[in-house]
Amino acid sequence: MNGLSPSLRAVRAAVGIRLVQVIDTHQGRWADLSPASDELFDTADALVSSGKRMRAVLGAVGLALGTPGAQPHKRNRLMTGTTASHLGAALEFYQASALVHDDVIDAAFTRRGLPTAHRQYTAQHASSGWRGDATTYGNSAAVLLGDLLMSLASAEMGAAVRPLAESAQAASVRDAFDAMTAEVAVGQFLDVRSEVSALPAPEVDAAAAGQAMLDSALAVVRHKSARYSVMHPLLIGALLGGVTTDSSLYAALRVFGEEIGIAFQLRDDVLGVYGDPDLTGKPAGDDLREGKRTVLLAMAWQRTTQSGRALLSRVLANQDASPSLIAAAADLIRDCGALAAHEEKILTHTQAGISALGTIPLEALDEAGRTDLLALSQALTARNA
């Protein structure tokens, strides 16, 4: 996502500095528990030292939307200032927490090109000759790492609203953050449950079964990732900047955020099958091996033949699926027209999100804000990693 403007890249840099400060402070606080504490905080540091920081950028853009018409230098200071950095750090720590837990749930091997946290801890246990089961230790340690990151996120969110004291505005910001974290947990459960549910039997009408799969997949997309990836960070930032929930700006941002968030996750689902591992940091076809019931899979189920559905059934949730079997499933999804239809769906949601910006009065959304939102919509939906 190198196409972002210098001001948006500056947000990423400022938040990166804050993340390091938080980790260093806490690592120093628990230094007497080394080496155990170092094992925890070093892994946390590695997790947040990379990534696109798009949630932090969205939060900062939302924050600036509360001050339309501000001079460029003032706007840039606001987006890289203390409040924006606390907000960005909160969103990034929360994402890292969700990713760690998600990787444990999925038994994922890699994240951003490196072994996942639970696998790192598993390997450490095995190489150290410790007692007990290495995998159990690795999963337990990673869950606790995720909890730590969630705690850091909450503390940074508290720091972001502290200047607002006990105001109604502060309460609305915290409520929005809490609503985000709760919704992701619900969405994650929907995802876990969908992965273990039985695939439709061969005699079941493929169109009807595919539609049911599609509806379920879209519910997971909306509640697990779309809103927390785009809508919630943008709205939390806007509330922190003084935008009120009864304004036309807030209503339009909700639509923009959800629609672009859906397109963002749908793009992610394409990358989960066809992405370049050197860019995504994950093996090609990983979503198929993990049994993800994605919108892309549902659309393929509707369009392919009975033998095609049998192939998909053999691949899904099969960690031992060979590269040739994964490649055959990927070819099937493309050849049956599902990939092209899925791309149309991404475009439809992207256009719906952009159209929502046209409903905002000019005095409520200045040109700088509109430009940033349009740039983000492009970066989020037309990416290759």
C-alpha positions as CSV (number, residue, x, y, z in Angstrom):
1,M,0.0,0.0,0.0
2,N,2.8,2.4,-1.0
3,G,0.3,4.6,-2.9
4,L,-0.7,6.4,0.2
5,S,0.0,10.1,0.5
6,P,2.9,11.4,2.6
7,S,0.4,12.5,5.3
8,L,-1.1,9.0,5.7
9,R,2.4,7.4,5.7
10,A,3.3,9.8,8.5
11,V,0.4,8.4,10.5
12,R,1.9,4.9,10.2
13,A,5.3,6.1,11.3
14,A,3.9,7.9,14.3
15,V,1.9,4.9,15.4
16,G,4.9,2.7,14.9
17,I,6.9,4.8,17.3
18,R,4.1,4.7,19.9
19,L,3.9,0.9,19.7
20,V,7.6,0.6,20.4
21,Q,7.3,2.9,23.4
22,V,4.4,0.9,24.9
23,I,6.3,-2.4,24.5
24,D,9.5,-1.0,25.9
25,T,7.7,0.5,28.9
26,H,6.0,-2.7,29.8
27,Q,9.0,-4.9,29.1
28,G,11.0,-2.7,31.5
29,R,8.2,-2.9,34.1
30,W,8.4,-6.7,34.1
31,A,12.2,-7.0,33.7
32,D,12.6,-8.9,37.0
33,L,10.6,-11.8,35.4
34,S,13.1,-12.2,32.6
35,P,13.6,-14.4,30.6
36,A,9.9,-15.4,30.7
37,S,8.8,-11.8,30.3
38,D,11.1,-11.2,27.5
39,E,9.7,-14.2,25.6
40,L,6.3,-12.6,25.9
41,F,7.2,-9.0,25.0
42,D,9.7,-9.9,22.3
43,T,7.0,-11.8,20.5
44,A,4.5,-9.0,21.0
45,D,7.1,-6.6,19.6
46,A,7.7,-8.7,16.5
47,L,4.0,-8.9,15.9
48,V,3.4,-5.2,15.9
49,S,6.6,-4.2,14.2
50,S,5.2,-5.1,10.8
51,G,1.9,-4.8,9.1
52,K,0.2,-2.1,7.0
53,R,-1.3,-0.2,10.0
54,M,-4.4,0.6,8.0
55,R,-6.7,0.6,11.0
56,A,-4.5,3.2,12.6
57,V,-4.6,5.3,9.4
58,L,-8.4,5.0,9.3
59,G,-8.7,6.1,12.9
60,A,-6.5,9.1,12.2
61,V,-8.5,10.1,9.1
62,G,-11.7,9.7,11.1
63,L,-10.2,11.9,13.9
64,A,-9.4,14.6,11.3
65,L,-12.9,14.5,9.9
66,G,-14.1,16.2,13.1
67,T,-12.2,19.3,12.0
68,P,-13.2,20.0,8.4
69,G,-11.5,22.9,6.7
70,A,-8.4,22.8,8.9
71,Q,-5.2,24.0,7.3
72,P,-3.0,21.2,6.0
73,H,-0.2,21.7,8.6
74,K,-2.8,21.6,11.5
75,R,-4.5,18.6,10.0
76,N,-1.2,16.7,9.7
77,R,-0.3,17.5,13.3
78,L,-3.7,16.3,14.4
79,M,-3.3,13.0,12.5
80,T,0.2,12.3,13.9
81,G,-0.3,13.8,17.4
82,T,-0.7,12.2,20.8
83,T,-4.4,11.4,20.6
84,A,-4.1,9.8,17.1
85,S,-1.0,7.8,18.2
86,H,-2.8,6.4,21.2
87,L,-5.8,5.6,19.1
88,G,-3.7,4.0,16.4
89,A,-1.8,1.9,18.9
90,A,-5.0,0.7,20.5
91,L,-6.3,-0.4,17.1
92,E,-3.0,-2.1,16.1
93,F,-2.6,-3.9,19.5
94,Y,-6.2,-5.1,19.2
95,Q,-5.6,-6.4,15.7
96,A,-2.5,-8.2,16.8
97,S,-4.5,-9.8,19.6
98,A,-7.2,-11.0,17.2
99,L,-4.6,-12.3,14.8
100,V,-2.8,-14.4,17.5
101,H,-6.0,-15.9,18.6
102,D,-7.2,-16.5,15.0
103,D,-3.9,-18.3,14.2
104,V,-4.4,-20.6,17.2
105,I,-8.0,-21.3,16.1
106,D,-6.9,-22.0,12.5
107,A,-3.7,-23.9,13.5
108,A,-2.0,-21.6,11.0
109,F,1.6,-22.1,10.2
110,T,2.7,-18.6,9.1
111,R,1.8,-15.0,9.6
112,R,3.5,-12.3,7.5
113,G,6.0,-14.7,6.3
114,L,7.1,-15.9,9.8
115,P,6.0,-18.8,12.0
116,T,2.9,-17.9,13.9
117,A,3.2,-17.1,17.6
118,H,1.9,-20.5,18.8
119,R,4.3,-22.3,16.6
120,Q,7.2,-20.2,17.8
121,Y,6.3,-21.1,21.4
122,T,5.8,-24.8,20.5
123,A,9.3,-24.9,18.9
124,Q,10.8,-23.2,21.9
125,H,9.3,-25.9,24.2
126,A,10.5,-28.7,22.0
127,S,14.0,-27.4,21.7
128,S,14.3,-26.6,25.4
129,G,13.4,-30.2,26.5
130,W,10.6,-28.9,28.8
131,R,8.0,-31.2,30.4
132,G,4.6,-31.7,29.0
133,D,3.2,-31.4,25.5
134,A,4.9,-28.8,23.2
135,T,1.8,-28.0,21.2
136,T,-0.3,-27.5,24.3
137,Y,2.3,-25.1,25.7
138,G,2.5,-23.2,22.4
139,N,-1.2,-22.7,22.1
140,S,-1.5,-21.7,25.8
141,A,1.3,-19.2,25.6
142,A,-0.2,-17.7,22.4
143,V,-3.6,-17.3,24.0
144,L,-2.0,-15.4,26.9
145,L,0.0,-13.3,24.4
146,G,-3.2,-12.4,22.7
147,D,-4.8,-11.4,26.1
148,L,-1.8,-9.2,26.9
149,L,-2.1,-7.4,23.5
150,M,-5.8,-6.9,24.2
151,S,-4.9,-5.4,27.6
152,L,-2.4,-3.0,25.9
153,A,-5.1,-2.0,23.4
154,S,-7.5,-1.2,26.2
155,A,-4.9,0.9,28.0
156,E,-4.1,2.9,24.9
157,M,-7.8,3.5,24.2
158,G,-8.1,4.8,27.7
159,A,-5.2,7.1,27.1
160,A,-6.8,8.4,23.9
161,V,-10.0,9.5,25.6
162,R,-8.4,10.7,28.8
163,P,-8.3,14.4,27.7
164,L,-12.1,14.2,27.3
165,A,-12.5,13.3,31.0
166,E,-15.8,11.8,32.0
167,S,-17.7,13.4,29.1
168,A,-20.5,11.8,27.0
169,Q,-18.1,12.0,24.1
170,A,-15.5,9.9,25.9
171,A,-18.2,7.4,26.8
172,S,-19.3,7.1,23.2
173,V,-15.8,6.5,22.0
174,R,-15.2,3.7,24.6
175,D,-18.6,2.2,23.8
176,A,-17.7,2.1,20.1
177,F,-14.4,0.4,20.9
178,D,-16.0,-2.2,23.1
179,A,-18.7,-2.8,20.6
180,M,-16.0,-3.5,18.0
181,T,-14.2,-6.1,20.2
182,A,-17.5,-7.8,21.1
183,E,-18.6,-8.0,17.5
184,V,-15.3,-9.6,16.4
185,A,-15.7,-12.3,19.1
186,V,-19.2,-13.1,17.8
187,G,-18.0,-13.1,14.2
188,Q,-15.1,-15.3,15.0
189,F,-17.5,-17.8,16.6
190,L,-19.7,-17.7,13.5
191,D,-16.6,-18.5,11.5
192,V,-15.5,-21.4,13.7
193,R,-19.0,-22.9,13.7
194,S,-19.3,-22.6,10.0
195,E,-16.1,-24.4,9.4
196,V,-17.2,-27.5,11.3
197,S,-20.7,-27.7,9.9
198,A,-21.4,-30.4,7.4
199,L,-21.1,-29.6,3.7
200,P,-24.4,-30.0,1.7
201,A,-25.1,-33.6,0.7
202,P,-24.8,-34.3,-3.1
203,E,-28.6,-34.7,-3.4
204,V,-29.3,-31.2,-2.1
205,D,-30.1,-28.6,-4.7
206,A,-26.7,-26.8,-5.4
207,A,-28.2,-23.4,-6.0
208,A,-30.1,-23.4,-2.7
209,A,-27.2,-24.9,-0.8
210,G,-24.8,-22.4,-2.3
211,Q,-27.1,-19.5,-1.4
212,A,-27.3,-20.7,2.2
213,M,-23.5,-20.9,2.2
214,L,-23.3,-17.4,0.7
215,D,-25.6,-15.9,3.3
216,S,-23.6,-17.5,6.1
217,A,-20.3,-16.4,4.6
218,L,-21.4,-12.8,4.3
219,A,-22.5,-12.8,7.9
220,V,-19.0,-13.9,8.9
221,V,-17.5,-11.3,6.6
222,R,-19.6,-8.5,8.1
223,H,-19.2,-9.3,11.8
224,K,-15.7,-10.9,12.0
225,S,-13.7,-8.7,9.7
226,A,-15.4,-6.1,7.5
227,R,-16.6,-3.8,10.2
228,Y,-13.6,-4.1,12.5
229,S,-11.2,-3.6,9.6
230,V,-12.6,-0.4,8.2
231,M,-15.9,0.8,9.7
232,H,-15.2,0.7,13.4
233,P,-11.7,2.3,13.2
234,L,-13.1,5.1,11.1
235,L,-16.1,5.7,13.3
236,I,-14.1,5.5,16.6
237,G,-11.7,8.1,15.2
238,A,-14.6,10.3,14.0
239,L,-16.3,10.1,17.5
240,L,-13.0,11.0,19.1
241,G,-12.7,14.0,16.8
242,G,-16.2,15.2,17.8
243,V,-18.4,13.9,15.0
244,T,-21.8,13.1,16.5
245,T,-23.8,9.9,15.9
246,D,-26.9,11.8,14.7
247,S,-24.9,13.6,11.9
248,S,-25.2,12.9,8.2
249,L,-21.4,12.5,8.2
250,Y,-21.5,9.7,10.7
251,A,-24.3,7.9,8.9
252,A,-22.4,8.1,5.6
253,L,-19.2,6.9,7.2
254,R,-21.0,3.9,8.6
255,V,-22.1,2.9,5.1
256,F,-18.7,3.7,3.5
257,G,-16.9,1.7,6.2
258,E,-19.1,-1.3,6.0
259,E,-19.1,-1.5,2.2
260,I,-15.4,-0.9,1.8
261,G,-14.8,-3.3,4.7
262,I,-16.8,-6.1,2.9
263,A,-14.8,-5.4,-0.3
264,F,-11.6,-5.5,1.7
265,Q,-12.4,-8.9,3.2
266,L,-13.6,-10.3,-0.2
267,R,-10.3,-9.3,-1.6
268,D,-8.6,-11.1,1.2
269,D,-10.5,-14.2,0.4
270,V,-9.2,-14.1,-3.2
271,L,-5.6,-13.7,-1.9
272,G,-6.2,-16.7,0.4
273,V,-6.5,-18.9,-2.7
274,Y,-4.6,-17.1,-5.4
275,G,-2.2,-14.8,-3.5
276,D,1.6,-14.8,-4.0
277,P,3.1,-16.2,-0.8
278,D,6.0,-13.9,-1.1
279,L,3.6,-11.0,-0.8
280,T,0.9,-12.4,1.5
281,G,3.2,-14.2,3.9
282,K,1.0,-17.2,3.8
283,P,1.0,-20.4,1.7
284,A,-1.1,-20.3,-1.5
285,G,-4.5,-22.0,-0.9
286,D,-4.3,-21.7,2.9
287,D,-8.0,-20.7,3.2
288,L,-8.9,-24.0,1.4
289,R,-6.7,-26.1,3.7
290,E,-8.1,-24.4,6.8
291,G,-11.7,-25.0,5.5
292,K,-12.7,-21.4,5.3
293,R,-16.4,-21.1,4.2
294,T,-15.8,-18.0,2.2
295,V,-18.1,-16.1,-0.2
296,L,-15.8,-17.3,-3.0
297,L,-16.3,-20.9,-2.0
298,A,-20.1,-20.5,-1.9
299,M,-20.1,-18.9,-5.3
300,A,-18.1,-21.8,-6.7
301,W,-20.4,-24.3,-5.0
302,Q,-23.3,-22.8,-6.8
303,R,-21.7,-22.8,-10.2
304,T,-19.6,-25.9,-10.5
305,T,-20.7,-29.5,-11.2
306,Q,-21.2,-32.4,-8.8
307,S,-17.7,-33.6,-9.5
308,G,-16.4,-30.1,-8.9
309,R,-18.2,-30.0,-5.5
310,A,-16.7,-33.4,-4.7
311,L,-13.2,-31.9,-5.4
312,L,-13.9,-28.9,-3.2
313,S,-15.1,-31.3,-0.4
314,R,-11.8,-33.2,-0.6
315,V,-9.7,-30.1,-0.3
316,L,-11.6,-28.2,2.4
317,A,-10.1,-28.5,5.9
318,N,-7.5,-31.0,4.6
319,Q,-4.2,-29.9,6.0
320,D,-2.6,-32.7,4.0
321,A,-4.0,-31.5,0.7
322,S,-1.2,-31.6,-1.9
323,P,-0.2,-28.6,-3.9
324,S,-1.6,-30.2,-7.0
325,L,-5.0,-30.8,-5.3
326,I,-5.0,-27.2,-4.1
327,A,-4.1,-26.0,-7.6
328,A,-6.9,-28.1,-9.1
329,A,-9.4,-26.5,-6.7
330,A,-8.2,-23.0,-7.5
331,D,-8.5,-23.8,-11.3
332,L,-12.0,-25.1,-10.7
333,I,-13.1,-21.9,-8.9
334,R,-11.8,-19.8,-11.7
335,D,-13.1,-21.9,-14.6
336,C,-16.6,-22.2,-13.3
337,G,-16.9,-18.4,-13.3
338,A,-16.9,-17.9,-9.5
339,L,-13.8,-15.8,-9.4
340,A,-15.1,-13.4,-12.0
341,A,-18.5,-13.1,-10.2
342,H,-16.6,-12.6,-7.0
343,E,-14.6,-9.7,-8.5
344,E,-17.9,-8.1,-9.6
345,K,-19.1,-8.4,-6.0
346,I,-16.0,-6.6,-4.8
347,L,-16.6,-3.9,-7.3
348,T,-20.2,-3.5,-6.3
349,H,-19.4,-3.1,-2.6
350,T,-16.6,-0.7,-3.4
351,Q,-18.8,1.5,-5.5
352,A,-21.6,1.4,-2.9
353,G,-19.1,2.7,-0.3
354,I,-17.8,5.5,-2.5
355,S,-21.3,6.5,-3.4
356,A,-22.1,7.0,0.3
357,L,-19.5,9.8,0.4
358,G,-21.6,11.7,-2.2
359,T,-24.4,12.0,0.4
360,I,-22.3,14.1,2.8
361,P,-22.8,17.9,2.6
362,L,-19.7,19.7,1.4
363,E,-19.4,21.6,4.7
364,A,-19.2,18.4,6.6
365,L,-16.5,16.6,4.5
366,D,-13.7,18.8,3.1
367,E,-11.6,17.9,0.0
368,A,-8.7,16.6,2.1
369,G,-11.0,14.2,3.9
370,R,-12.7,13.1,0.7
371,T,-9.3,12.5,-1.0
372,D,-8.0,10.4,1.9
373,L,-11.2,8.3,2.0
374,L,-11.0,7.7,-1.7
375,A,-7.3,6.8,-1.5
376,L,-8.0,4.3,1.3
377,S,-10.9,2.7,-0.6
378,Q,-8.5,2.0,-3.4
379,A,-5.7,0.8,-1.2
380,L,-8.0,-1.6,0.7
381,T,-9.8,-3.2,-2.2
382,A,-7.3,-3.4,-5.0
383,R,-4.3,-4.8,-3.1
384,N,-2.2,-7.9,-3.7
385,A,-1.1,-8.5,-0.1
